[in-house]
Amino acid sequence: MKIAWFCIPAHGHTNPTLGLVKALTDAGHIIYYFSFEMFREKIENAGAVFIPCDAYDFEMEDKENADRVGKDIAYAVELLVSSTLALDGMVTEKITEIKPDVIVADSVAYWGKLAAMKHGIPFVSSTTTFAFNRYSSRYMKHGIGETLKMLFSMPKVNQQIRRLQEKGYPVKGILDIIQSDNNTDTVVYTSRYFQPCSDTFSEKYHFIGPAIRPIQDTFEKKADKTVYISMGTINQNREFYRNCIHILGKTDYQVIISMGSNTDHFDAVPDNIEIYESVDQMAVLEIADAFITHCGMNSASEGLYYGVPLVLFPQTQEQDAVARRAEELGAGLRLPSIEEEDVLKSVTQVISEKSFKQCAEKISESFRNSGGIQEAVAFIESIGS
């Protein structure tokens, strides 16, 4: 079977797919993975044929644009359409050449879904966040302001839809592109238990659990309780880190901090604080008793997989949805502020109150009992056969 796979230029959307890609290629299927040079090595290591999209006028990579996308619906649609049309010639040529049996695309790599529609090829959505429908979308805080803004921007949106129609894409409106309904074959990298409103999704949704890579490193547990802090690769909140170091440095906790690209230097770091640019997160979580996290879907899932209670500090709407669900299931506590006393109180509470650990372990069990990669392989094979 030949599979065309599309993803956006983001680690959090690419990494969860790689185990599934490897399992499919190990089973003898050929995967043509449309992505970006920074991911070439990972994708090729998973056994796929890498097809670069960097050479095209792909405006979504710009940080300023990325911030605006979340706030301006008309602009987001314009960017989506421009990106789809920029890739159109190359994608059409490759699809015609490859003749894939199925197209798999990230839930926000809409150009993959549109290519499937245009060329009449079976489609599978790869969803690395929660699956969203009209029920679960209440976890994303879209207020009346956004709704009004969308209504006022509809003429611009419809103008973009016409651009797609002129290039042979059979779309009637914006919902054709962005909405996954219960007829959309979908792989979701979480469990039915952790997924909000999971009973509202059809049997076409396969909740396979998170993609957890093997531990490659080891971390020594140096204290009775270990606290892990990671805010993802781009967080630059110096005051947050300074407060954590200052207040947790006065405790007998072992504190491991993964700074990401934060280049700040902290003087006189207490002996119980270990600071790294990056760590083997699985190795740290295996010994952790609490995890202060930005609630990226992958990080939160990894913490919960190891039964670690979370201190929730989301930075985006998507992360807030993850935080809300973890909080709702009793596996985490929201950080009220970055003030020192709030940091200490929150960490101490999730460690000392056993219910947080018990609830995290219940989610862990649901992850481990999901169908995993094997279910996803069988599902995709059934679609493409």
N, C-alpha and C positions, 0 to 999 in steps of 0.2 A: 504493500500500500504506500502511496505517496501522499505526504502531508505538507501543505504550506502553512507556516506558523508566523504570526505577526505579533510584535510586542512594542511597547513604548520604551523610550530611553530612560529607564528607571530600574535600579537594582531591586527594589521591593516588588516589582512586577515581573522581572526576569528570573531572579533566583528561584522562586517557588516552582517554576516550570521545568527546571533543568533535570531534576530526578525523573520526571515523567518523560521528558524528551529522551533521556538515556535509556529508560526502560523500553520505549517504543523502538528506538534504533537497535537496541540489543535484540529485540524480537524480530528484527529483519526489515522494519519499515524505514523508508527514506524520508527524512524531514528537511525541508528547505526553510530555514529560519530567517525571516526578514527583520533585521535589527540594526544596531549601530556599532561602529568599530570598537568602542570601549568594552563591548560584551563579546567580541569575536572569539577570544580564547576560551571563555567559559562555554560558549555555545558549541564550538568545535570539539571541546573536550567531552561534551555530552553526546557526541556522535553525529550532530546535525551538519548540514551544508549551510554555511553562513552566507547570507545575501545582504550586502551593505545598503543602507538607506541614507547614509550621511551626505552623499553628493547632491541630494535634492534640496529644494528650498523648504526645509523643514523647520518652521518657525517655533515649534513648541519647546525647543531646547533652551531658549533664552530665559534667564531667571526672572527678569521683569515681566515678560509675557506670562510665565507660569503663575506669578502672583495675581496677575490681572484676570487670568482664565477663571479662577475660582469666584470672582466677584462680578464679572460682566458676561452674561449669557450670550448676547449677540456677538461679542468679540470671540468667545470660546467657539461658537459655531463657525464663525468666519475662519478661525485658525484651523479648525477641524477640516473644513471644506478645502481650504487652501492647501493643507498638507496632503489630503487625499488626492487632489488634482495634481499636485507636484509629483506625487508618486505614481499617478495613473498610468503614464506611458510605460514606465519600467515594470510596474506590477502586471499590467495587461500582457506585456511581452513575455514576462517570466511565467505567468499562469498559463498562457497559450503553449509555451515551450514545455513546461513541467507536466501539465495536465494532472493536477492533484486530484486525489479521490475525496479529500476533505480539507477544509480550511479551518484552522484553529486560530483564534485571535484573542488577545487580551481584551477584557470587557471595555476598556477605554481606547484600544487601538481600533477605532471605528473604521479605518480604511480597510482593515482585514474583513470586517463584516460586510462592508460595502462591496468589496471585490467578490465575495461569495454571492451576494445578491446579483451583481452585474453579470457574473459568469455562470450562474445557476449551479453552484457547487455546494454540497452539504456543509453546514457550518456548525462549529462548536465554540462557545464562549468560554474563555479561561479567566476565571474570576478570582483574583488574589486578595480582594477586599471582601466585605460582606456582599452577598447578593442583595440587590435593591429592587423592590417593587413598591407599589403604592402603600403597602403596609409597613415594610421595614424602613422605608425612606424617612419615617418620622424620627429615626435615630440621627438623621442629618438635619441640622437646625436651619431649614429653609423657611424663613418667615414670610409674612405678607409682602414685605418690601421687595424681596427677590421675585415673588410671583408677579407683582405689578410691573417690575422692571422687565420681566420676560414678556408680558403682554404688550408693553410699549415698544419692545424691540422686535416684535414679530415681523413687521415689514422687512427689516434687514435680514431676519432669519429666513424668510421666504425667498428673498433674493438669492441667498446662498444655496437654498434647496434647488432653485432653478439652474444654478451653475452645475450642480451634480446631474440633474436631469438631462441637460444638454450634452453631457459626456456619456450618456447611456446608463446611468444609475437609476434603477426603478424605485425611487423614493417619493413618497407623497408628502411627508412632513418630517419635522425634527424628531418626533417620537419613533418613527421607523428606524432612526439611526441610534438613538441613545437608550431606548427602552428595551430591556429583555423581558419577554412575556413568558407564560408558562408553556409555550410551544418552542422555546429556544433551548436546544441541547446545551447544557452548561456543566462545566466542572468547577466546583467551588472548593478552595483550599482551606476549609474549616469543617467542623462537625455540625450536624443538625442541631445539637444541643447548644453550641455557642452561637450559631446563626440566629439573629433576631427573626421572629415571626416565621420560623422554618416550616410550620404547618401550612403556610399559604403558598408554598412552592410545589410544583408538580413533580412527578417521578422522573421528569427529564432533567432535573437538577441532581447532580451527584456530589454529595458533600463528602469529600475523600479524606478530610483532615489535613493539617498543615504539613508542608514538606520540611522535615527536620533532617539536617545533614549530620553525619556521624561526628563525634568528638575527635578532633585531630591533635589537641594539645592537652596538657594537664595543669590544673591550678591547685596549689596546696591550700587547704583550709587551715588558717593560722589562728582562728579564734572560735569561740563557741557559736557566734552568730556572724554571718557574712552578708554584707549589703552590696549589691551591684547597682551602679548608676550608669545609664547610657541614654542619651537623648538623640540618638541617630548620628548620621555622619555630618550634618550641616549646622547643628545648633551652636550658636556663638554667644550664649547667655553667660557672660563672665560672672555676673553677680550670683546667679544660681549656683554655679560651681563653687565660687568662693564661700558662699554660705554653707553649702554641704560640707566642704572641707573643714571649715572653722568649727561647726557645731558637732559633726560626727567625729572629728578628730579628738573630741573630749570624751568619747565613749570607748568601751572596750570591744566594739565591733571591728571586724576586718572589713574595710571599705575598698572596693575595686571600682575605679572610674575609667570608662572608655570615653575619651574626649572627642573622637572623630577628628575632623579637620580644624577644631579649635586650637589655635596656635598660642594661646595665652600661656605664660609661664607663672607658676604659683610658687612663691618663696616660702621657706620654712614649713614644708608639708609635714604634718605629724606622722609618726612611725606607722600608725595603723592604716594610713591612707596609701593606696597604690594607684598611680595614674599612668594610663597607657593611651597611645593614639588609637590603637585597636586591639581587640582581644579575640580569642576563640570563644565567642559568646556561649556556645553550648557547654564548653568546659567550665566557664564561670557559673552558669546557671545550675549546673549539676551540684555545686557546693553552696549556692546562694540560699538565704533565708528570706530575703526581701529584694525587690527589683524596682528601682525608681525609673520609670520609662515614659517616653513621649507617646507611647501607645500606637506606634506603627504596627500594622497588622502582623507583620512577620515577628517583630520583637516581642509583642505581647503574647503571640501564640507560642513562641519558643519558651518564654518564661512559664506560661501556664502548662505547657507540655511537661516541664520538669516540676510541676506542682509548686511553683514559687509564687507567693502572694505579691500583688503589684501595688506600688504607689503610683497613681495615675496623674500624669502631667501632660495632657494632649496639647498640640500646637496648631492643629488644623481641624476642619470639620470632619474629615475622614477619621482622623485619630480620636476625635471626640466621640464618634459613634462606637469605636472599639472600647473606649474608656467607659461609656455608658453601659455597654453590655457586660463588661467585667464587673462593674459596680453592682449592676442589677443581679448578677449571679453570686454576689458576695465574695468574689475573689480579689477584689481590689478596693482601695480607698483613694479618693481624689485628693490631691495636694491642694490645700486651700490657697496657699501663696508660697513664694520662695523665701519667706522670712525664716530665719534659723529655727525659731521655736516650732513653726509648722512642719518643717522638714523633720526635726527630731520626733515630734509627737506622732506624725504619720508613720514613720518608719517603726517606731517603738510599738505602735498600735497593731500594725499588720503582723509583726513578729510575735507579740505577746498574746493576742487574741486568736485562739486556735481555729476559730471558724473560718478565717481567711485562708489558712493553709488547707483546711478540709474542702472548701469550695473550689480552690485552685486544683486540688487533686481530683475532684469530680469532673472538672473540665478536661483535665489531663486524660482521665479514663475515657471520656467521650472521643478525644482525639485518637487515642490508641486503638479504640474499637471501631473506628471508621474504616471504610473499605480500602483506603490508601491508594497507592500508585497502581496496584493490580486491578482495582475496580475501574480506575480511569483508563487504563490500557484497554481493557475488555470493552468499555463503553465506546471509546473512539474507534476501535476496530469494528464494532457493530455498526457505527455510523458510516464508515468508509467502505464497508464491504458490499 
